[in-house]
Amino acid sequence: MFWLKKNYDAILYNVNKQIFSQLQRVEERQLCIIRDQFLGEDYEFAADALINPLLYTSELSALPLLLNEYSM
C-alpha cells in the first residue's frame, strides 16, 4: 500500500498518457474529418487541448513527470 501511495503520480501519469495517446490516434485518423466537417477549421485547437500533457497528472506538484514533455 505504501508503494502504491508513493508511486501514485507516476502510475496515474503513465495510465493517462496511454489513454490520451489512444485518443490522439483516433482523432488523427478518424475524428478530424468529422470535426472539420461540422465545426470547421476554427476548432482545430480542440484536439491540441485534448492531448495537453498537463492533463496527464493529478496536480501540478507532479511537475518532475512533465519534464520529459516540455524539455527543450
C-alpha positions in Angstrom: 0.0 0.0 0.0 2.9 2.3 0.8 4.5 1.7 -2.6 1.2 2.5 -4.4 0.8 5.8 -2.5 4.4 6.7 -3.1 4.2 6.0 -6.9 0.6 7.2 -7.4 1.6 10.2 -9.5 3.8 8.2 -11.8 1.2 5.5 -12.2 -1.5 8.0 -12.9 0.7 9.8 -15.4 1.6 6.7 -17.3 -2.0 5.4 -17.5 -3.3 8.8 -18.5 -0.6 9.2 -21.1 -1.6 5.9 -22.7 -5.3 6.8 -22.7 -4.7 10.3 -24.2 -2.3 8.8 -26.8 -5.1 6.5 -27.9 -7.5 9.4 -28.1 -4.9 11.3 -30.2 -4.6 8.4 -32.7 -8.4 8.2 -33.0 -8.6 12.0 -33.5 -5.9 12.0 -36.1 -7.2 9.0 -38.1 -11.0 9.3 -37.8 -12.4 12.1 -35.9 -10.5 15.0 -37.5 -12.6 14.6 -40.7 -15.8 14.7 -38.8 -14.7 17.6 -36.6 -13.7 19.6 -39.6 -16.9 18.8 -41.4 -19.1 20.0 -38.5 -17.0 22.5 -36.7 -14.7 23.9 -39.4 -11.0 24.8 -39.0 -11.8 27.3 -36.2 -11.9 24.4 -33.7 -8.6 22.7 -34.5 -7.3 23.8 -31.1 -9.8 21.4 -29.5 -7.5 18.4 -30.5 -4.5 20.2 -29.1 -6.3 20.9 -25.9 -7.4 17.3 -25.5 -3.8 15.9 -25.8 -2.2 18.5 -23.5 0.3 16.8 -21.3 -0.8 18.8 -18.3 -3.9 16.6 -18.2 -1.8 13.5 -17.5 -1.1 14.5 -13.9 -3.3 14.7 -10.9 -1.9 18.1 -9.8 0.9 20.4 -10.8 3.1 19.3 -7.9 3.9 16.3 -10.2 6.0 18.5 -12.4 9.0 16.2 -12.5 6.9 13.8 -14.6 6.3 16.6 -17.1 9.9 17.5 -17.6 10.1 15.0 -20.5 7.1 16.5 -22.2 8.4 20.1 -22.1 12.1 19.7 -22.2 14.0 21.6 -24.9 
